[in-house]
Each structure stands twice: as structure tokens, then as C-alpha cells.
């Protein structure tokens, strides 16, 4: 590993730990919500609590999906560090500026390509 990537690798490892904890917590929350509604005949449309439960389930599901995707991005960045491909834009191949990598260590694209797309 290049010595200049040590700081970024540390950021990624810390981010991975935090994100894994978030994924685990959201997974437990989602399971709790689903289990709590399993034994009741909740009608989301007519039960005053139904819409709240449906919203909580939907929100937790969306947060879990986002955290899981971020965890995969962090893992991919760590793998790129190990294989030597870290710090290059996946779209155009240009180097990703160090400032961007420090701000967003899991970045897969340079600023120009990121402004044209999602990542």
C-alpha cells in the first residue's frame, strides 16, 4: 500500500465500523417493526396507527438499504487500496483529487464525473 493512502485507509476502516454498526442496528429495528405488526390485523388505510407503522417500516427499510450500499462502497474502496486501483475515477480513469478522497473516502469518481452522475 502506498504510504500516502494510510490516512485514507484509516478513515475507511473507521467508516466501515460505524456503518456496519448502523446496518446491524437498522436490521434489528426493521425486524422488531415487522415482528410487532405480524401478530396484529393492522389495516394501514383505516387503522390510525397503521400509517405510522407503515411509514416507520418504509423509512427503516430505506435507511437500511442506503447504509448497506454505503458499506459495500467502503468495502470496494478498501479492496481497491489493496489491489492498487484506489484513487482513479471509474468512469474516465483520471486521478481523483486527494481532497475529494479525504472528504469522501469511498468516492469512485472524480468531481467532473460525479457532477454528471450519481457517485
C-alpha positions in Angstrom: 0.0 0.0 0.0 1.2 3.5 -0.8 2.2 5.4 2.3 0.0 8.4 1.2 -3.0 6.2 1.5 -2.6 5.2 5.1 -4.7 8.1 6.4 -7.5 7.4 3.9 -7.4 3.7 4.7 -7.8 4.6 8.4 -10.8 6.8 7.5 -12.3 3.9 5.5 -11.8 1.4 8.3 -13.4 3.7 10.9 -16.3 4.4 8.4 -16.7 0.7 7.9 -17.0 0.0 11.6 -19.6 2.8 12.1 -21.6 1.8 9.0 -21.6 -1.9 10.0 -23.0 -0.9 13.4 -25.7 1.2 11.7 -26.6 -1.7 9.4 -26.9 -4.1 12.4 -29.0 -1.6 14.4 -31.3 -0.8 11.5 -31.6 -4.6 10.8 -32.7 -5.2 14.3 -35.1 -2.2 14.2 -36.7 -3.5 11.0 -37.1 -7.0 12.4 -38.7 -5.5 15.5 -41.2 -3.5 13.4 -42.1 -6.4 11.3 -42.5 -8.8 14.2 -44.6 -6.2 16.1 -47.1 -6.0 13.2 -47.1 -9.7 12.4 -49.5 -10.7 15.1 -51.9 -7.8 14.6 -54.5 -7.3 12.0 -53.3 -3.8 11.1 -55.1 -2.1 8.2 -52.7 0.6 7.1 -55.5 2.5 5.4 -58.1 2.5 8.2 -56.2 2.0 11.4 -54.9 5.3 12.9 -51.6 3.6 13.9 -51.3 1.8 10.5 -49.9 4.7 8.5 -47.4 5.4 11.2 -46.2 1.8 11.3 -46.1 1.6 7.5 -44.0 4.9 7.5 -41.6 3.5 10.1 -41.2 0.3 8.2 -40.6 2.1 4.9 -38.2 4.6 6.5 -36.2 2.0 8.3 -36.1 -0.1 5.1 -34.8 2.8 3.1 -32.2 3.7 5.7 -31.1 0.1 5.8 -30.7 -0.1 2.0 -28.7 3.1 2.0 -26.4 2.0 4.8 -25.9 -1.4 3.2 -25.0 0.3 -0.1 -22.5 2.6 1.6 -21.0 -0.4 3.4 -20.5 -2.1 0.0 -18.9 1.1 -1.3 -16.5 1.3 1.6 -15.6 -2.4 1.2 -14.9 -1.8 -2.5 -12.7 1.2 -1.7 -10.7 -0.9 0.8 -10.3 -3.6 -1.9 -9.1 -1.0 -4.4 -6.5 0.2 -1.9 -5.2 -3.4 -1.6 -5.1 -4.0 -5.3 -3.7 -0.6 -6.3 -6.7 0.8 -8.1 -7.7 3.3 -5.5 -7.8 6.9 -6.3 -8.7 6.6 -10.0 -12.0 7.6 -11.5 -14.0 4.5 -12.5 -15.6 6.4 -15.4 -12.8 8.4 -17.1 -9.6 7.0 -15.4 -8.4 10.4 -14.2 -6.9 10.6 -10.7 -9.4 11.6 -8.0 -8.0 14.6 -6.1 -6.8 13.8 -2.6 -9.1 16.5 -1.1 -12.1 14.6 -2.5 -10.8 11.3 -1.2 -10.3 12.8 2.2 -13.8 14.3 2.2 -15.4 11.2 0.7 -13.0 8.2 1.0 -15.3 5.8 -0.8 -15.5 8.0 -3.8 -15.4 6.1 -7.1 -15.4 9.0 -9.5 -13.6 12.3 -9.9 -15.5 15.6 -9.3 -16.3 16.1 -13.0 -17.8 12.7 -13.5 -19.6 12.8 -10.1 -21.3 16.0 -11.1 -22.6 14.3 -14.2 -23.8 11.1 -12.4 -24.7 9.6 -9.1 -21.3 8.9 -7.5 
